């Protein structure tokens, strides 16, 4: 039996709650610090503190991005008919634009917003549609009266640009995506699924990258170089890449020339000339890629300039410079590699439970004399990743589903494979390196391999025990992972559409939050924009490639986002408080609105408080559309930092705030802290 004790009337008190810590599904609620989250979707832990609504993403093929779209306005007097989607032309100026909205001012006067503008409209000129005058310009410019006019028009303009962008041509999902020199490359099966094709992003959209031919040679005397001509009688071609597989130039070089533009017939066995000299092994062969597989890539130089190195588990490995794909053959190995890594001036390949390295500084030489060494690990390799090193040595890790092994050293002279962790491995595509440590997604969730004080040693530690129910439900669904260094985030994605954004601060996890995209992430890559800004791309099962962290929507779809904070009791769980309000410190750069509500007293349905009725507390996604919810709506007017106040009416032992947003027009907002206003009322004490 409970006995209520009355406290004397008190003045209003204020409790500041800093929003940090992220999602926690395991710790008992009474032990959780205020500011943690017990339910969330499409919010992230900010590196500077607070919770930020997720950035959007948008389709990409090299054409102007939807997020870069701009709009302009005209104030017109309508004399005919103009509809959204019409192309308007100024009769005097010749300027054009695509209409995105018509906002009535009064009578027949409208504010017309348009995008894809060319030229400059002028006052008093006639506006034509299909060579017929439909309006007259009263003023160049004008705006609607609503606070959301700007974000609404920007969103409409983005939709127009979005419609121009297409999927990668072909059938099935995107099978790989990579970024090199400000160009995006995507792999997808062709129509009919008879071959794998490569496309690159251009100002005109996706453009096919043609595969070339290869010509085997022996007895290489004088070295060939890319760009020169190789010839044999009346047959000639341009050398695009030189693949030295064994021997040395001067008489024993063996390998292949990647050629294009062949004319005059076919090469045959015998001497070939040009800028170099060698003996052709026979007729040239076309380079082809069989369909299927999953393209995994890494970047390296090897004295050739930045190149993409890749493997897909179906075809030979390859080196790719954006124009020329040069297959890489491992002598005596028939199993196509599925993993590839550039490390310590070697190219590393994994096939089945084997790992092998190329010769030093030569990704095409896989002979023992060239420095190639093969290793076997305890299971199928699911990932390879670099570890922090020093001038004296390097380290890399090889993961299977259940184990991890390390290789130390810089060449075949000192390479050494050492067992590291026999109980922790990594799922395919789930390993990344950030801030001097490797993060992997495995059967136990996300774990970190942190370098110990002495180089060469690493310490494993699990980072996601607090959200174990979430990770355990998806331990076999990992489809891709990324790192965002600007936000200090490790991101892992799953085939059910969910993902996890884990924010690191000074080597420690600051918080992890789940995300959910309407488009499945089946492959992903990091990269930079033309001005050096970090970005990332992912390929989806619908054939589209998307750019992350841009725009205000999920490729035109609203970003459905919410967070439910853990219950806060102001330092005493057995004292009733009368809550009077809350002040949210909100930060952002654009106009936005968001909704907020709250639960009192552990969501006790038997204690109605302030007219709020809520469901029984459960660690499952909240039902935001239930009729018992009571919301306040807030307008964020774009100031960099400002408070927003929530009116609260009710009494309870504790309170949990809920914040939600579901729109495709608003940029991210960050909520840094919440100040609760309350008065102490009564205590509940168990009778002796």
LINNORBEL-V644607 format. One record per residue. N is the residue number from 1. RES is the residue in three letters. PHI is phi as a letter, one per 30 degrees, with the letter a starting at -180 (* if undefined). PSI is psi in degrees with one decimal (none if undefined). Layout:
{{N,RES,PHI,PSI} {N,RES,PHI,PSI}}
//
This chain:
{{1,UNK,*,139.0} {2,UNK,c,140.4} {3,UNK,c,125.9} {4,UNK,d,133.5} {5,UNK,c,132.0} {6,UNK,d,135.4} {7,UNK,c,153.7} {8,UNK,d,154.1} {9,UNK,e,140.8} {10,UNK,b,159.8} {11,UNK,d,168.0} {12,UNK,d,135.0} {13,UNK,c,163.3} {14,UNK,b,131.0} {15,UNK,b,115.5} {16,UNK,d,124.8} {17,UNK,c,118.3} {18,UNK,d,128.4} {19,UNK,d,105.9} {20,UNK,a,157.0} {21,UNK,j,-28.0} {22,UNK,i,-158.4} {23,UNK,d,138.1} {24,UNK,b,117.2} {25,UNK,c,-0.2} {26,UNK,c,-45.6} {27,UNK,d,133.2} {28,UNK,e,140.0} {29,UNK,e,-37.6} {30,UNK,d,-19.0} {31,UNK,c,-12.7} {32,UNK,d,137.9} {33,UNK,d,143.6} {34,UNK,e,139.8} {35,UNK,j,-19.9} {36,UNK,d,168.2} {37,UNK,c,135.2} {38,UNK,c,-4.1} {39,UNK,a,137.3} {40,UNK,a,155.4} {41,UNK,a,128.4} {42,UNK,i,33.8} {43,UNK,b,160.9} {44,UNK,b,152.5} {45,UNK,d,119.9} {46,UNK,d,145.2} {47,UNK,d,-24.3} {48,UNK,c,8.4} {49,UNK,j,155.4} {50,UNK,i,168.6} {51,UNK,c,131.6} {52,UNK,c,134.5} {53,UNK,d,143.8} {54,UNK,d,147.2} {55,UNK,d,164.5} {56,UNK,d,-173.3} {57,UNK,b,161.5} {58,UNK,b,155.4} {59,UNK,d,155.7} {60,UNK,b,134.8} {61,UNK,b,10.9} {62,UNK,j,-18.1} {63,UNK,d,168.5} {64,UNK,e,133.4} {65,UNK,d,144.1} {66,UNK,e,-38.6} {67,UNK,d,-17.1} {68,UNK,c,-1.6} {69,UNK,d,143.2} {70,UNK,b,159.4} {71,UNK,b,156.0} {72,UNK,b,165.2} {73,UNK,b,155.4} {74,UNK,b,140.5} {75,UNK,c,120.1} {76,UNK,b,158.3} {77,UNK,c,118.1} {78,UNK,d,125.3} {79,UNK,c,-11.0} {80,UNK,b,-122.1} {81,UNK,b,130.0} {82,UNK,b,130.4} {83,UNK,c,155.3} {84,UNK,e,133.0} {85,UNK,j,-17.3} {86,UNK,d,148.9} {87,UNK,c,121.7} {88,UNK,c,151.1} {89,UNK,b,133.4} {90,UNK,d,124.2} {91,UNK,d,-35.0} {92,UNK,d,-47.9} {93,UNK,d,-26.6} {94,UNK,i,2.5} {95,UNK,d,151.6} {96,UNK,b,165.7} {97,UNK,a,161.5} {98,UNK,c,124.5} {99,UNK,d,131.1} {100,UNK,c,-19.9} {101,UNK,a,157.4} {102,UNK,b,114.1} {103,UNK,c,120.4} {104,UNK,d,131.2} {105,UNK,c,-59.5} {106,UNK,a,148.5} {107,UNK,h,-119.2} {108,UNK,c,14.0} {109,UNK,c,134.1} {110,UNK,b,154.7} {111,UNK,c,116.0} {112,UNK,c,124.4} {113,UNK,c,138.2} {114,UNK,b,161.7} {115,UNK,b,-179.9} {116,UNK,h,42.1} {117,UNK,d,143.4} {118,UNK,b,140.6} {119,UNK,i,-169.1} {120,UNK,b,119.6} {121,UNK,d,156.3} {122,UNK,b,155.9} {123,UNK,d,144.5} {124,UNK,i,1.2} {125,UNK,d,158.0} {126,UNK,d,144.8} {127,UNK,c,125.3} {128,UNK,c,150.0} {129,UNK,b,120.8} {130,UNK,h,44.1} {131,UNK,i,14.5} {132,UNK,c,127.2} {133,UNK,d,128.5} {134,UNK,b,-12.1} {135,UNK,a,169.5} {136,UNK,b,139.3} {137,UNK,d,121.8} {138,UNK,d,-36.0} {139,UNK,a,139.7} {140,UNK,d,105.9} {141,UNK,k,-172.3} {142,UNK,k,158.5} {143,UNK,a,153.7} {144,UNK,d,172.5} {145,UNK,c,-18.6} {146,UNK,d,147.4} {147,UNK,d,-23.9} {148,UNK,c,12.0} {149,UNK,e,-46.8} {150,UNK,d,-49.7} {151,UNK,d,-30.7} {152,UNK,d,-43.7} {153,UNK,d,-39.3} {154,UNK,d,-37.6} {155,UNK,d,-41.0} {156,UNK,d,-38.7} {157,UNK,d,-40.7} {158,UNK,d,-38.3} {159,UNK,d,-35.4} {160,UNK,d,-44.5} {161,UNK,d,-33.8} {162,UNK,d,-36.2} {163,UNK,d,-20.2} {164,UNK,d,-20.9} {165,UNK,d,133.1} {166,UNK,c,167.4} {167,UNK,d,162.5} {168,UNK,d,128.7} {169,UNK,e,144.2} {170,UNK,k,-161.4} {171,UNK,b,150.7} {172,UNK,i,-168.6} {173,UNK,d,162.4} {174,UNK,d,130.1} {175,UNK,c,-2.7} {176,UNK,l,152.0} {177,UNK,b,139.8} {178,UNK,b,160.1} {179,UNK,b,129.8} {180,UNK,b,125.1} {181,UNK,h,46.1} {182,UNK,i,20.3} {183,UNK,b,139.1} {184,UNK,c,136.2} {185,UNK,c,139.5} {186,UNK,b,142.0} {187,UNK,c,131.1} {188,UNK,a,145.1} {189,UNK,d,146.0} {190,UNK,d,172.0} {191,UNK,d,125.0} {192,UNK,j,-11.5} {193,UNK,h,45.5} {194,UNK,c,-13.1} {195,UNK,a,159.2} {196,UNK,c,131.7} {197,UNK,c,155.9} {198,UNK,c,133.5} {199,UNK,b,152.1} {200,UNK,b,150.2} {201,UNK,d,135.5} {202,UNK,b,173.4} {203,UNK,d,-16.1} {204,UNK,c,9.5} {205,UNK,j,-164.7} {206,UNK,d,132.6} {207,UNK,b,131.6} {208,UNK,d,135.0} {209,UNK,c,110.6} {210,UNK,d,141.0} {211,UNK,d,151.6} {212,UNK,c,-152.1} {213,UNK,b,159.0} {214,UNK,b,142.9} {215,UNK,b,113.2} {216,UNK,d,144.5} {217,UNK,b,158.2} {218,UNK,b,175.3} {219,UNK,h,41.9} {220,UNK,d,121.6} {221,UNK,c,-67.6} {222,UNK,c,134.3} {223,UNK,d,136.7} {224,UNK,d,154.3} {225,UNK,b,151.5} {226,UNK,d,135.9} {227,UNK,j,-18.5} {228,UNK,d,174.9} {229,UNK,c,135.6} {230,UNK,c,139.1} {231,UNK,b,158.5} {232,UNK,a,101.0} {233,UNK,i,-125.1} {234,UNK,d,1.8} {235,UNK,c,135.5} {236,UNK,b,159.4} {237,UNK,a,165.2} {238,UNK,c,131.3} {239,UNK,d,124.3} {240,UNK,c,-29.4} {241,UNK,a,150.9} {242,UNK,c,122.8} {243,UNK,c,95.0} {244,UNK,d,111.3} {245,UNK,c,-24.5} {246,UNK,a,168.4} {247,UNK,i,-169.0} {248,UNK,b,152.4} {249,UNK,d,135.4} {250,UNK,k,1.4} {251,UNK,k,-21.0} {252,UNK,c,5.5} {253,UNK,d,134.2} {254,UNK,b,137.0} {255,UNK,l,-147.7} {256,UNK,b,148.0} {257,UNK,c,131.2} {258,UNK,c,122.1} {259,UNK,b,158.4} {260,UNK,b,166.2} {261,UNK,i,31.7} {262,UNK,d,140.6} {263,UNK,b,158.8} {264,UNK,i,8.3} {265,UNK,j,-154.3} {266,UNK,c,148.9} {267,UNK,d,158.8} {268,UNK,b,168.7} {269,UNK,e,133.5} {270,UNK,k,-179.0} {271,UNK,d,141.7} {272,UNK,b,146.4} {273,UNK,b,-160.5} {274,UNK,k,-143.3} {275,UNK,d,-21.7} {276,UNK,b,-174.4} {277,UNK,b,140.6} {278,UNK,a,-178.8} {279,UNK,c,120.2} {280,UNK,d,141.4} {281,UNK,d,-10.4} {282,UNK,l,-162.8} {283,UNK,d,146.4} {284,UNK,d,156.7} {285,UNK,b,146.9} {286,UNK,d,138.7} {287,UNK,d,125.6} {288,UNK,b,156.3} {289,UNK,b,122.2} {290,UNK,d,152.0} {291,UNK,d,163.0} {292,UNK,j,-166.5} {293,UNK,i,176.8} {294,UNK,b,116.1} {295,UNK,d,119.7} {296,UNK,c,133.8} {297,UNK,b,159.5} {298,UNK,b,166.1} {299,UNK,c,146.9} {300,UNK,a,174.0} {301,UNK,c,-60.4} {302,UNK,h,31.0} {303,UNK,i,7.1} {304,UNK,c,-2.6} {305,UNK,j,166.1} {306,UNK,d,130.9} {307,UNK,b,157.2} {308,UNK,c,131.6} {309,UNK,c,135.4} {310,UNK,b,162.1} {311,UNK,b,150.6} {312,UNK,b,3.4} {313,UNK,i,-0.8} {314,UNK,b,-41.9} {315,UNK,c,175.8} {316,UNK,d,154.2} {317,UNK,e,169.1} {318,UNK,a,158.5} {319,UNK,c,137.8} {320,UNK,b,126.8} {321,UNK,c,10.6} {322,UNK,j,-17.6} {323,UNK,b,-40.7} {324,UNK,c,124.3} {325,UNK,c,121.1} {326,UNK,c,109.9} {327,UNK,d,149.2} {328,UNK,c,123.9} {329,UNK,c,130.8} {330,UNK,c,112.3} {331,UNK,e,130.3} {332,UNK,i,1.7} {333,UNK,c,120.0} {334,UNK,c,-15.9} {335,UNK,d,121.4} {336,UNK,d,131.0} {337,UNK,d,148.7} {338,UNK,c,-12.5} {339,UNK,b,148.0} {340,UNK,b,146.4} {341,UNK,a,139.0} {342,UNK,c,120.2} {343,UNK,a,134.9} {344,UNK,h,41.9} {345,UNK,i,22.0} {346,UNK,b,155.3} {347,UNK,c,130.7} {348,UNK,c,141.0} {349,UNK,b,145.2} {350,UNK,b,129.7} {351,UNK,b,116.8} {352,UNK,i,-127.0} {353,UNK,c,22.2} {354,UNK,c,145.5} {355,UNK,b,135.3} {356,UNK,b,149.9} {357,UNK,c,152.5} {358,UNK,d,176.2} {359,UNK,d,158.6} {360,UNK,d,131.8} {361,UNK,i,15.2} {362,UNK,b,102.7} {363,UNK,d,-5.6} {364,UNK,c,-13.7} {365,UNK,c,114.9} {366,UNK,b,32.9} {367,UNK,c,155.7} {368,UNK,d,-37.8} {369,UNK,d,-29.7} {370,UNK,d,-8.7} {371,UNK,j,15.1} {372,UNK,d,136.4} {373,UNK,b,139.0} {374,UNK,c,143.0} {375,UNK,b,154.8} {376,UNK,c,138.0} {377,UNK,c,173.9} {378,UNK,d,66.0} {379,UNK,k,170.6} {380,UNK,d,130.9} {381,UNK,d,128.3} {382,UNK,c,-11.3} {383,UNK,a,150.5} {384,UNK,b,138.5} {385,UNK,a,148.2} {386,UNK,d,148.9} {387,UNK,c,162.2} {388,UNK,e,141.1} {389,UNK,b,-168.0} {390,UNK,b,177.3} {391,UNK,d,-24.3} {392,UNK,d,-15.5} {393,UNK,a,173.6} {394,UNK,b,170.7} {395,UNK,b,145.4} {396,UNK,b,155.5} {397,UNK,c,146.1} {398,UNK,b,122.1} {399,UNK,c,142.6} {400,UNK,c,-174.2} {401,UNK,d,-31.4} {402,UNK,b,-7.1} {403,UNK,b,164.2} {404,UNK,b,134.6} {405,UNK,b,151.0} {406,UNK,c,147.1} {407,UNK,c,125.4} {408,UNK,c,154.8} {409,UNK,j,177.7} {410,UNK,b,-11.3} {411,UNK,a,177.0} {412,UNK,d,-17.8} {413,UNK,d,-26.3} {414,UNK,b,9.8} {415,UNK,e,137.8} {416,UNK,b,125.1} {417,UNK,c,128.6} {418,UNK,b,131.3} {419,UNK,d,136.0} {420,UNK,c,-56.4} {421,UNK,b,117.0} {422,UNK,c,-0.6} {423,UNK,b,-1.3} {424,UNK,b,125.6} {425,UNK,b,-157.5} {426,UNK,b,142.7} {427,UNK,d,153.2} {428,UNK,e,140.0} {429,UNK,i,14.7} {430,UNK,c,12.7} {431,UNK,c,132.7} {432,UNK,b,164.1} {433,UNK,b,132.8} {434,UNK,b,135.6} {435,UNK,h,38.1} {436,UNK,i,11.3} {437,UNK,b,154.3} {438,UNK,c,135.5} {439,UNK,c,133.8} {440,UNK,b,145.9} {441,UNK,c,119.8} {442,UNK,b,-164.0} {443,UNK,d,-22.0} {444,UNK,c,11.9} {445,UNK,j,-149.8} {446,UNK,d,127.5} {447,UNK,b,154.8} {448,UNK,c,140.1} {449,UNK,c,97.0} {450,UNK,c,133.1} {451,UNK,d,131.7} {452,UNK,d,177.1} {453,UNK,e,-38.2} {454,UNK,c,130.2} {455,UNK,e,142.0} {456,UNK,j,-13.3} {457,UNK,c,148.2} {458,UNK,b,150.6} {459,UNK,c,122.1} {460,UNK,d,145.6} {461,UNK,a,138.2} {462,UNK,d,141.0} {463,UNK,c,-8.8} {464,UNK,b,31.7} {465,UNK,d,-31.5} {466,UNK,d,-16.2} {467,UNK,b,31.8} {468,UNK,e,-39.9} {469,UNK,e,-36.8} {470,UNK,d,-47.5} {471,UNK,d,-36.2} {472,UNK,d,-34.8} {473,UNK,d,-14.3} {474,UNK,b,18.3} {475,UNK,d,-21.4} {476,UNK,c,12.1} {477,UNK,c,6.4} {478,UNK,e,128.1} {479,UNK,c,-22.2} {480,UNK,a,163.0} {481,UNK,b,157.9} {482,UNK,b,166.6} {483,UNK,b,134.2} {484,UNK,c,103.7} {485,UNK,d,-30.1} {486,UNK,d,-39.6} {487,UNK,c,-0.1} {488,UNK,h,53.8} {489,UNK,b,138.5} {490,UNK,c,130.3} {491,UNK,b,129.6} {492,UNK,b,140.6} {493,UNK,b,155.0} {494,UNK,b,156.8} {495,UNK,d,-7.2} {496,UNK,c,8.3} {497,UNK,j,-12.5} {498,UNK,d,165.3} {499,UNK,a,175.7} {500,UNK,b,124.5} {501,UNK,c,116.6} {502,UNK,c,117.6} {503,UNK,c,131.1} {504,UNK,c,138.5} {505,UNK,b,119.0} {506,UNK,h,42.4} {507,UNK,i,0.8} {508,UNK,b,149.7} {509,UNK,d,124.1} {510,UNK,d,-25.7} {511,UNK,l,152.2} {512,UNK,b,139.4} {513,UNK,b,141.4} {514,UNK,d,150.9} {515,UNK,b,162.0} {516,UNK,b,122.1} {517,UNK,c,144.2} {518,UNK,d,-15.2} {519,UNK,c,126.2} {520,UNK,d,137.7} {521,UNK,d,111.2} {522,UNK,c,-16.8} {523,UNK,a,159.1} {524,UNK,a,160.4} {525,UNK,a,156.1} {526,UNK,c,164.7} {527,UNK,a,-175.7} {528,UNK,b,154.5} {529,UNK,d,177.6} {530,UNK,d,-28.1} {531,UNK,c,15.0} {532,UNK,i,6.4} {533,UNK,d,133.9} {534,UNK,d,138.4} {535,UNK,b,-179.9} {536,UNK,a,156.6} {537,UNK,b,151.6} {538,UNK,b,148.4} {539,UNK,c,147.7} {540,UNK,b,173.8} {541,UNK,d,-11.9} {542,UNK,c,3.3} {543,UNK,j,-4.6} {544,UNK,d,151.4} {545,UNK,c,135.8} {546,UNK,b,145.1} {547,UNK,c,131.8} {548,UNK,d,160.8} {549,UNK,i,35.7} {550,UNK,b,154.7} {551,UNK,i,-179.8} {552,UNK,c,10.9} {553,UNK,b,172.3} {554,UNK,c,80.4} {555,UNK,h,48.8} {556,UNK,j,-14.6} {557,UNK,c,146.3} {558,UNK,e,147.4} {559,UNK,d,104.0} {560,UNK,d,112.5} {561,UNK,b,146.2} {562,UNK,a,155.4} {563,UNK,b,141.6} {564,UNK,b,114.5} {565,UNK,d,156.3} {566,UNK,d,160.2} {567,UNK,d,131.0} {568,UNK,c,132.8} {569,UNK,c,9.9} {570,UNK,h,35.1} {571,UNK,j,-4.7} {572,UNK,a,113.9} {573,UNK,d,-11.1} {574,UNK,c,21.6} {575,UNK,c,128.6} {576,UNK,d,140.5} {577,UNK,b,145.9} {578,UNK,c,111.2} {579,UNK,d,135.9} {580,UNK,c,-13.1} {581,UNK,l,175.2} {582,UNK,b,143.9} {583,UNK,c,122.7} {584,UNK,c,129.1} {585,UNK,d,109.5} {586,UNK,c,138.5} {587,UNK,b,137.6} {588,UNK,a,-179.5} {589,UNK,b,-8.8} {590,UNK,b,168.7} {591,UNK,d,140.5} {592,UNK,a,158.7} {593,UNK,b,154.5} {594,UNK,b,161.8} {595,UNK,c,151.1} {596,UNK,b,145.8} {597,UNK,b,-171.5} {598,UNK,a,155.3} {599,UNK,c,144.4} {600,UNK,c,149.8} {601,UNK,h,51.0} {602,UNK,h,33.0} {603,UNK,h,37.2} {604,UNK,d,111.8} {605,UNK,d,-13.0} {606,UNK,d,-7.2} {607,UNK,b,87.8} {608,UNK,d,128.1} {609,UNK,b,119.5} {610,UNK,i,23.0} {611,UNK,i,2.2} {612,UNK,d,129.0} {613,UNK,b,127.1} {614,UNK,b,163.6} {615,UNK,d,172.4} {616,UNK,d,138.0} {617,UNK,e,128.4} {618,UNK,a,144.4} {619,UNK,d,63.7} {620,UNK,b,162.1} {621,UNK,e,134.8} {622,UNK,d,149.1} {623,UNK,c,97.6} {624,UNK,d,-15.0} {625,UNK,c,12.3} {626,UNK,d,143.3} {627,UNK,d,-15.4} {628,UNK,d,-11.3} {629,UNK,d,141.3} {630,UNK,b,121.6} {631,UNK,c,149.7} {632,UNK,c,145.6} {633,UNK,c,141.8} {634,UNK,b,146.5} {635,UNK,c,127.2} {636,UNK,c,118.5} {637,UNK,c,11.4} {638,UNK,j,-4.0} {639,UNK,d,149.8} {640,UNK,d,-29.3} {641,UNK,a,126.1} {642,UNK,a,153.5} {643,UNK,d,150.2} {644,UNK,b,134.6} {645,UNK,c,138.5} {646,UNK,c,130.7} {647,UNK,d,128.3} {648,UNK,b,134.8} {649,UNK,b,117.3} {650,UNK,l,163.7} {651,UNK,b,139.1} {652,UNK,a,171.2} {653,UNK,d,-28.9} {654,UNK,a,176.0} {655,UNK,b,144.7} {656,UNK,b,123.4} {657,UNK,d,146.6} {658,UNK,b,135.6} {659,UNK,b,135.1} {660,UNK,b,155.2} {661,UNK,a,136.7} {662,UNK,b,91.8} {663,UNK,a,161.0} {664,UNK,c,12.4} {665,UNK,c,-16.3} {666,UNK,c,137.9} {667,UNK,d,170.4} {668,UNK,d,146.9} {669,UNK,b,153.5} {670,UNK,b,128.2} {671,UNK,c,112.3} {672,UNK,d,-39.5} {673,UNK,a,164.4} {674,UNK,b,131.9} {675,UNK,c,115.9} {676,UNK,d,137.7} {677,UNK,c,127.1} {678,UNK,a,164.5} {679,UNK,b,139.9} {680,UNK,d,133.1} {681,UNK,c,-80.3} {682,UNK,b,156.6} {683,UNK,c,149.1} {684,UNK,c,122.5} {685,UNK,b,133.2} {686,UNK,d,135.0} {687,UNK,d,148.6} {688,UNK,d,none}}
//
